[in-house]
């Protein structure tokens, strides 16, 4: 059956009848723990449809048109497969399974836990927003559950600062597409956005950073929407901003230059310098106090110029320290070079991707050499049987330029400006066309522990640029992370995207109006 829901549900069966939503329709529930979720749904319904639906604690009359929300008991969702991979909550995945039945006079949403209620009401919001004229739902039965437990977005806050309110808008977008992890990249060469690690009275020019109160408020906002915020402190490489603030971390050998189309400075933390681990310990302790996430992302990517033995000793020390605080370390795939134990998780990113024809030969050679080493990193992870979050550049990096023209000529300037030009442009269809279970190679599906998109912000100047890169590709990654591989072809997904431009316009989100979608 044709429908506008992204990610596509596990099952969507059409049925006779139709449910008309009107002002005053009761959204009834009996479990007190779902009250905030219902109230948020009512607010969203008003905003998106103009209809004032009302939360109701208790049971509506049998003949009263209503939306009934029920927490299920027993094993009625046993037909649905359990999610694969690692849980963002650390102690096993939350139960996101739900069913939604729409018929004449009534909609019934049943879920095993409140998070399933949230997912089901998100589906209902998408269905309602797709029928703005009559606000009616065709008869249907939906049965749904996620494919992977970890479904996220890595957001680069280090290269471009976004206000807390703008980050909240990203969290809302994640919730709309049933993504449950916001991985915040808070440190890099360009800036240090953490409140910890900064010397008193720091004159560092990148004065924009998040206070502990800012971060805790964002974490709480995300948690209300069943999104876990996972912090990343990217070290031992990518630390130029930290060394500008803390010159005592300069050892005389940990700053090098190398050619990469132009002279590029690489900086790394020297583990043999006594000040290094003192500061790293303080930073990670502060991060652990702010972020309740069971995970800390330790970075570890691109340790350019750092001797192998020093890199290994650094990563091993940091992993041990993170564990000593009761957290689980997660690192980019290069961290596999320090060896892997059963508790380690790596994030795969360096998959190989078509480069722009203008990329100089020496840069191509450097990338090819990095890719050859990266393949060994994946082999190390496979041999160690550790979980791998997959974020392949080829399909999950949302800073790749768009290849097709926009249906809106006014977007030409932005389309020519945002996105890293080292990459060959890709169409939205090409970005959608991948299978997470095959990301690590044949026969390695069992180690795929989750899916994460990533957006890097070197070319981004404002929130409009960011949302332009995210949309319409982020819903495609969300689909691959949530939905069964057979749930949608590109043609199906393209037709569903056409409805979602309305949702984004309601949220004042700039999106790439690809000419391959017939936007409604």
C-alpha positions as CSV (number, residue, x, y, z in Angstrom):
1,X,0.0,0.0,0.0
2,X,1.3,3.5,-0.8
3,X,1.9,5.6,2.2
4,X,4.1,8.6,3.3
5,X,5.8,7.0,6.4
6,X,9.6,7.3,6.6
7,X,11.3,5.0,7.8
8,X,9.0,2.5,6.1
9,X,7.2,0.3,8.7
10,X,7.9,-3.4,9.0
11,X,4.3,-4.0,7.8
12,X,1.7,-1.6,6.4
13,X,-1.5,-3.3,5.4
14,X,-4.5,-1.4,3.9
15,X,-7.9,-1.9,5.3
16,X,-11.5,-0.8,4.7
17,X,-12.8,2.3,6.4
18,X,-11.4,5.8,7.2
19,X,-10.8,7.7,10.3
20,X,-11.5,11.5,10.3
21,X,-9.6,13.6,12.8
22,X,-11.5,16.6,14.0
23,X,-11.0,19.3,16.6
24,X,-11.9,17.9,20.0
25,X,-11.0,14.3,19.1
26,X,-9.8,12.7,22.3
27,X,-6.3,11.1,22.5
28,X,-7.0,8.7,25.3
29,X,-4.5,6.9,27.5
30,X,-4.5,5.0,30.8
31,X,-0.8,4.7,31.6
32,X,0.4,7.9,33.4
33,X,4.0,7.5,32.0
34,X,2.8,8.3,28.5
35,X,1.0,11.5,29.4
36,X,3.9,13.8,28.4
37,X,4.2,12.0,25.0
38,X,0.5,12.4,24.4
39,X,0.6,16.1,25.3
40,X,3.5,16.6,22.9
41,X,1.5,14.8,20.1
42,X,-1.5,17.0,20.7
43,X,0.7,20.1,20.4
44,X,2.3,18.8,17.2
45,X,-1.1,17.9,15.7
46,X,-2.3,21.5,16.4
47,X,0.8,23.0,14.9
48,X,0.8,20.8,11.8
49,X,-3.0,20.4,11.0
50,X,-4.6,23.3,12.8
51,X,-6.9,20.9,14.7
52,X,-7.1,21.1,18.5
53,X,-7.1,17.5,19.7
54,X,-7.3,16.8,23.4
55,X,-5.4,14.5,25.7
56,X,-7.7,12.4,27.9
57,X,-6.6,10.3,30.9
58,X,-9.0,7.3,30.9
59,X,-11.4,5.6,28.5
60,X,-13.5,7.3,25.9
61,X,-17.1,6.2,25.3
62,X,-17.3,3.2,23.0
63,X,-19.1,5.2,20.3
64,X,-16.8,8.3,20.6
65,X,-14.3,8.8,17.8
66,X,-10.9,8.7,19.4
67,X,-7.3,7.7,19.3
68,X,-6.7,5.1,22.0
69,X,-3.2,4.5,23.4
70,X,-2.5,1.3,25.2
71,X,0.6,-0.4,26.7
72,X,0.5,-4.0,25.6
73,X,1.1,-7.0,27.8
74,X,2.2,-10.5,26.9
75,X,4.0,-11.3,23.7
76,X,1.7,-9.8,21.0
77,X,4.8,-8.3,19.3
78,X,6.7,-11.6,19.3
79,X,6.3,-11.8,15.5
80,X,8.6,-8.8,15.2
81,X,12.4,-9.4,15.2
82,X,14.5,-8.0,18.0
83,X,16.8,-5.1,17.0
84,X,20.4,-5.8,16.1
85,X,23.5,-4.4,17.6
86,X,24.3,-2.3,20.7
87,X,21.8,-0.2,22.6
88,X,22.4,3.5,23.0
89,X,21.0,3.1,26.6
90,X,23.7,0.6,27.4
91,X,21.7,-2.0,29.2
92,X,19.8,-3.6,26.4
93,X,17.6,-1.9,23.9
94,X,14.4,-0.1,24.8
95,X,11.3,-1.8,23.3
96,X,10.3,0.4,20.4
97,X,7.8,-2.0,18.9
98,X,4.3,-0.8,18.2
99,X,1.1,-1.4,16.3
100,X,-1.2,1.2,14.8
101,X,-4.7,0.3,13.6
102,X,-6.9,2.9,11.9
103,X,-10.5,2.2,11.2
104,X,-13.8,4.1,11.0
105,X,-14.3,5.8,14.3
106,X,-11.2,4.8,16.0
107,X,-7.4,4.6,15.9
108,X,-5.7,2.2,18.4
109,X,-2.0,2.5,19.1
110,X,-0.5,-0.3,21.2
111,X,3.1,-0.5,22.3
112,X,5.2,-2.4,24.7
113,X,6.8,0.6,26.3
114,X,6.4,4.4,26.3
115,X,9.2,4.7,23.6
116,X,7.0,2.6,21.4
117,X,4.1,5.0,21.9
118,X,6.4,7.8,20.9
119,X,7.4,6.0,17.7
120,X,3.8,5.2,16.9
121,X,2.6,8.7,17.4
122,X,5.4,9.9,15.2
123,X,4.1,7.6,12.4
124,X,0.6,9.1,13.1
125,X,2.0,12.7,12.7
126,X,3.5,11.8,9.3
127,X,0.2,10.2,8.2
128,X,-1.8,13.3,9.3
129,X,0.6,15.8,7.8
130,X,0.3,14.0,4.4
131,X,-3.5,14.6,4.3
132,X,-3.7,18.3,5.2
133,X,-7.0,19.0,3.4
134,X,-9.4,16.5,5.0
135,X,-7.2,15.3,7.9
136,X,-8.4,11.7,7.5
137,X,-6.6,8.4,7.7
138,X,-7.3,5.5,5.4
139,X,-8.0,2.2,7.1
140,X,-4.7,0.5,7.8
141,X,-2.9,-1.8,10.2
142,X,0.8,-1.0,10.9
143,X,3.2,-3.3,12.7
144,X,6.6,-1.9,13.3
145,X,9.9,-2.2,15.0
146,X,13.5,-1.1,14.3
147,X,16.1,-3.1,12.5
148,X,19.1,-1.7,14.4
149,X,19.1,-0.5,18.0
150,X,21.6,2.3,17.4
151,X,20.4,4.8,14.8
152,X,22.1,8.2,14.9
153,X,23.6,11.3,13.5
154,X,27.1,12.6,14.2
155,X,26.9,16.4,14.3
156,X,30.0,18.5,13.9
157,X,29.7,21.4,16.4
158,X,33.4,22.1,16.4
159,X,33.8,23.6,13.0
160,X,30.6,25.6,13.1
161,X,28.8,26.6,16.3
162,X,25.1,26.1,16.5
163,X,23.1,27.7,19.3
164,X,21.3,25.3,21.8
165,X,18.0,26.2,20.2
166,X,19.4,25.2,16.8
167,X,20.7,21.9,18.2
168,X,17.2,21.3,19.6
169,X,15.8,21.6,16.1
170,X,18.2,18.9,15.0
171,X,17.0,16.7,17.9
172,X,13.4,17.3,16.7
173,X,14.4,16.2,13.2
174,X,16.0,13.0,14.6
175,X,12.8,12.2,16.6
176,X,10.7,12.8,13.5
177,X,12.7,10.0,11.7
178,X,12.9,7.7,14.7
179,X,16.7,8.2,15.1
180,X,17.8,7.7,18.7
181,X,21.5,8.9,19.0
182,X,22.9,12.4,18.6
183,X,26.7,12.0,18.6
184,X,28.1,15.5,19.2
185,X,31.6,16.2,17.8
186,X,32.6,18.9,20.3
187,X,36.3,19.3,19.7
188,X,38.6,19.6,16.7
189,X,41.4,21.6,15.3
190,X,39.1,24.6,14.7
191,X,37.6,24.9,18.2
192,X,37.0,23.4,21.6
193,X,33.3,23.6,22.5
194,X,33.5,21.9,25.9
195,X,33.3,23.9,29.1
196,X,36.0,21.6,30.6
197,X,39.7,21.8,29.7
198,X,39.6,25.5,29.3
199,X,42.1,27.5,31.4
200,X,40.7,30.2,33.6
201,X,40.5,33.5,31.7
202,X,41.2,31.8,28.4
203,X,41.7,34.3,25.6
204,X,41.0,31.6,23.0
205,X,39.3,33.5,20.1
206,X,36.7,30.7,19.5
207,X,34.8,32.0,22.6
208,X,31.6,30.2,21.5
209,X,31.3,27.1,23.6
210,X,28.6,25.2,25.5
211,X,28.3,25.6,29.2
212,X,27.6,22.6,31.4
213,X,24.1,24.0,31.8
214,X,23.6,24.3,28.1
215,X,24.7,20.7,27.6
216,X,22.5,19.3,30.4
217,X,19.5,21.1,29.0
218,X,20.1,19.6,25.6
219,X,20.5,16.2,27.1
220,X,17.2,16.5,28.9
221,X,15.4,17.8,25.8
222,X,16.8,14.8,23.8
223,X,15.9,12.3,26.5
224,X,12.3,13.5,26.5
225,X,12.3,12.5,22.8
226,X,14.1,9.2,23.4
227,X,17.3,10.4,21.9
228,X,20.6,9.7,23.7
229,X,23.4,12.3,23.4
230,X,26.8,10.7,23.0
231,X,29.8,13.1,23.5
232,X,32.9,12.9,21.5
233,X,36.3,14.3,22.6
234,X,38.4,13.9,19.5
235,X,42.0,13.1,20.6
236,X,44.9,12.4,20.3
237,X,44.8,14.1,16.8
238,X,42.7,17.1,15.8
239,X,43.8,19.0,18.9
240,X,45.1,22.3,17.5
241,X,42.4,24.3,19.4
242,X,43.3,22.6,22.6
243,X,47.0,23.3,22.2
244,X,46.3,27.0,21.5
245,X,44.5,27.1,24.9
246,X,47.0,24.9,26.6
247,X,50.5,25.5,25.3
248,X,52.0,23.4,28.1
249,X,50.8,20.4,25.9
250,X,53.4,21.2,23.3
251,X,56.3,18.8,23.5
252,X,58.4,20.1,20.6
253,X,57.7,17.0,18.5
254,X,53.9,16.9,18.4
255,X,53.3,19.5,15.7
256,X,54.2,18.6,12.1
257,X,53.4,19.8,8.6
258,X,52.7,17.6,5.6
259,X,51.5,18.3,2.1
260,X,47.8,17.5,1.3
261,X,47.3,19.7,-1.7
262,X,48.6,22.5,0.5
263,X,50.7,22.6,3.6
264,X,48.7,21.2,6.5
265,X,49.6,21.3,10.1
266,X,48.9,18.1,12.2
267,X,49.0,18.2,16.0
268,X,48.7,15.3,18.4
269,X,48.8,14.8,22.1
270,X,52.1,13.5,23.3
271,X,51.5,10.7,25.9
272,X,55.1,10.9,27.1
273,X,54.5,14.5,28.3
274,X,53.4,14.5,32.0
275,X,50.8,17.3,31.4
276,X,49.0,15.3,28.8
277,X,47.2,12.7,30.8
278,X,46.6,15.1,33.7
279,X,44.6,17.3,31.4
280,X,42.9,14.4,29.5
281,X,41.8,12.9,32.8
282,X,40.3,16.2,33.9
283,X,38.5,16.6,30.6
284,X,37.0,13.1,30.5
285,X,36.0,13.3,34.1
286,X,34.2,16.6,33.4
287,X,32.5,15.1,30.3
288,X,31.4,12.0,32.3
289,X,29.9,14.3,35.0
290,X,27.8,16.2,32.4
291,X,26.7,13.4,30.0
292,X,24.8,10.5,31.5
293,X,25.3,8.5,28.3
294,X,26.9,5.1,29.0
295,X,29.3,5.8,26.2
296,X,32.1,8.3,25.6
297,X,33.4,8.6,22.1
298,X,37.2,8.9,22.3
299,X,37.8,10.0,18.7
300,X,41.1,8.5,17.6
301,X,40.8,9.3,13.9
302,X,43.5,10.6,11.6
303,X,46.5,10.5,14.0
304,X,48.7,12.0,11.2
305,X,52.3,12.4,12.1
306,X,52.0,10.5,15.4
307,X,54.4,7.6,15.9
308,X,52.5,4.3,16.0
309,X,53.7,3.2,19.4
310,X,52.6,6.5,21.0
311,X,49.2,6.3,19.4
312,X,48.7,2.8,20.7
313,X,49.7,3.7,24.2
314,X,47.5,6.8,24.2
315,X,44.4,4.9,23.0
316,X,44.9,2.1,25.5
317,X,45.3,4.5,28.4
318,X,42.2,6.4,27.4
319,X,40.0,3.3,27.0
320,X,41.1,2.1,30.5
321,X,40.3,5.5,32.0
322,X,36.9,5.7,30.4
323,X,36.1,2.2,31.7
324,X,37.3,3.2,35.2
325,X,34.5,5.8,35.3
326,X,31.9,3.2,34.4
327,X,31.6,4.2,30.8
328,X,32.1,2.3,27.6
329,X,34.6,3.6,25.1
330,X,33.7,4.1,21.4
331,X,36.3,5.2,18.9
332,X,36.7,5.8,15.2
333,X,38.0,2.8,13.2
334,X,41.7,3.8,13.5
335,X,41.4,3.0,17.3
336,X,41.5,-0.7,16.3
337,X,45.2,-0.3,15.9
338,X,45.6,-0.3,19.6
339,X,44.1,-3.8,19.8
340,X,40.5,-4.6,20.7
341,X,38.8,-6.3,23.6
342,X,35.2,-7.6,23.9
343,X,34.0,-4.3,25.4
344,X,35.3,-2.1,22.6
345,X,33.2,-0.6,19.9
346,X,34.5,1.0,16.8
347,X,32.9,3.3,14.3
348,X,33.6,2.6,10.6
349,X,33.9,5.6,8.3
350,X,36.8,5.3,5.9
351,X,35.0,3.3,3.2
352,X,36.4,4.8,0.1
353,X,34.4,7.3,-2.0
354,X,34.7,8.8,-5.4
355,X,36.9,11.9,-5.4
356,X,36.4,15.0,-7.5
357,X,38.5,15.1,-10.7
358,X,40.2,18.3,-9.5
359,X,41.8,16.5,-6.5
360,X,45.6,16.6,-6.9
361,X,47.5,13.4,-7.5
362,X,49.5,13.6,-4.2
363,X,46.2,14.0,-2.3
364,X,44.7,11.0,-4.0
365,X,47.8,9.0,-3.1
366,X,47.5,10.0,0.5
367,X,43.9,9.0,0.6
368,X,44.6,5.7,-1.1
369,X,47.3,4.9,1.5
370,X,44.9,5.8,4.4
371,X,42.2,3.6,2.8
372,X,44.6,0.7,2.6
373,X,45.4,0.9,6.3
374,X,41.7,1.4,7.0
375,X,40.9,-1.9,5.4
376,X,43.2,-3.6,7.9
377,X,41.4,-1.8,10.7
378,X,38.2,-3.4,9.6
379,X,39.9,-6.7,9.4
380,X,41.1,-6.3,13.0
381,X,37.6,-5.5,14.2
382,X,36.2,-8.6,12.4
383,X,38.9,-10.8,13.8
384,X,38.1,-9.5,17.3
385,X,34.3,-9.9,16.8
386,X,33.7,-6.4,18.3
387,X,30.5,-4.4,17.5
388,X,30.9,-1.8,14.7
389,X,28.8,1.3,14.1
390,X,28.7,1.8,10.3
391,X,29.0,5.4,8.9
392,X,30.6,4.8,5.5
393,X,31.7,7.9,3.8
394,X,30.2,6.7,0.6
395,X,26.6,6.8,1.8
396,X,26.4,8.3,5.3
397,X,28.5,11.4,5.0
398,X,26.0,14.2,4.4
399,X,28.6,16.8,3.4
400,X,29.1,15.2,0.0
401,X,27.9,17.7,-2.7
402,X,24.6,17.0,-4.5
403,X,25.0,15.9,-8.1
404,X,21.6,16.7,-9.6
405,X,20.2,20.2,-10.0
406,X,17.6,21.7,-7.6
407,X,14.1,22.2,-8.7
408,X,14.5,25.7,-7.3
409,X,16.9,27.8,-9.3
410,X,17.3,30.1,-6.3
411,X,19.3,27.2,-4.6
412,X,22.1,27.2,-7.1
413,X,24.4,29.5,-5.1
414,X,24.0,27.4,-1.9
415,X,24.3,24.2,-3.8
416,X,27.6,25.3,-5.3
417,X,29.0,26.4,-2.0
418,X,28.1,23.8,0.7
419,X,29.6,20.3,0.7
420,X,33.3,19.3,0.6
421,X,34.5,19.7,-2.9
422,X,37.1,16.9,-2.5
423,X,34.3,14.5,-3.0
424,X,32.7,13.8,-6.3
425,X,29.0,14.9,-6.2
426,X,26.4,12.2,-5.6
427,X,22.7,12.1,-6.3
428,X,20.2,11.6,-3.5
429,X,19.3,8.3,-5.1
430,X,22.9,7.1,-5.0
431,X,23.2,8.1,-1.3
432,X,20.1,6.0,-0.6
433,X,21.4,2.9,-2.5
434,X,23.3,0.9,0.1
435,X,22.8,-2.0,2.5
436,X,24.1,-1.6,6.1
437,X,24.5,-5.4,6.6
438,X,27.0,-5.4,3.7
439,X,29.0,-2.3,4.8
440,X,31.8,-4.4,6.4
441,X,32.0,-6.9,3.6
442,X,30.5,-10.3,2.8
443,X,29.7,-12.5,5.7
444,X,30.2,-9.7,8.3
445,X,26.6,-8.6,8.9
446,X,26.5,-9.9,12.5
447,X,29.1,-7.3,13.5
448,X,27.1,-4.3,12.2
449,X,25.9,-2.9,15.5
450,X,24.2,0.3,14.3
451,X,24.0,3.0,11.7
452,X,25.0,6.6,12.0
453,X,25.0,9.4,9.5
454,X,27.6,12.2,9.8
455,X,27.6,15.8,8.8
456,X,30.8,17.8,8.9
457,X,30.5,21.5,8.8
458,X,33.7,23.0,7.2
459,X,31.5,24.5,4.4
460,X,28.6,25.4,6.6
461,X,28.0,29.0,7.7
462,X,24.6,28.9,9.3
463,X,21.7,26.6,10.2
464,X,20.2,26.9,6.8
465,X,23.3,25.4,5.2
466,X,23.2,22.6,7.8
467,X,19.6,21.6,7.1
468,X,20.3,21.9,3.4
469,X,22.9,19.2,3.7
470,X,20.7,17.0,6.0
471,X,17.6,17.1,4.0
472,X,16.5,15.1,2.1
473,X,19.3,12.6,2.7
474,X,19.0,12.1,6.5
475,X,15.6,10.4,6.2
476,X,17.2,7.9,3.8
477,X,19.8,6.9,6.3
478,X,17.1,6.7,8.9
479,X,15.2,4.3,6.7
480,X,18.2,2.0,6.2
481,X,18.8,2.0,9.9
482,X,15.2,1.2,10.9
483,X,13.5,-0.6,8.1
484,X,13.7,-4.1,6.7
485,X,15.9,-4.3,3.5
486,X,12.8,-5.2,1.5
487,X,10.6,-2.4,2.8
488,X,11.3,0.2,0.1
489,X,13.1,0.7,-3.2
490,X,14.4,4.1,-4.2
491,X,11.3,4.7,-6.2
492,X,9.1,4.0,-3.1
493,X,11.3,6.2,-0.9
494,X,11.4,9.0,-3.5
495,X,7.6,9.1,-3.6
496,X,7.4,9.3,0.2
497,X,9.9,12.1,0.3
498,X,7.6,14.2,-1.9
499,X,5.2,14.4,1.1
500,X,7.9,15.4,3.6
501,X,8.7,18.7,2.0
502,X,5.5,19.9,3.7
503,X,6.8,18.8,7.1
504,X,10.1,20.6,6.6
505,X,8.4,23.8,5.4
506,X,6.2,23.8,8.5
507,X,9.4,23.6,10.6
508,X,11.0,26.4,8.5
509,X,13.8,24.0,7.4
510,X,15.8,24.7,4.3
511,X,16.1,21.5,2.2
512,X,17.6,20.6,-1.1
513,X,14.7,20.5,-3.6
514,X,16.2,17.8,-5.7
515,X,14.8,17.7,-9.2
516,X,14.4,13.9,-9.0
517,X,11.5,14.3,-6.5
518,X,8.0,15.6,-7.4
519,X,7.6,17.7,-4.3
520,X,4.0,18.3,-3.3
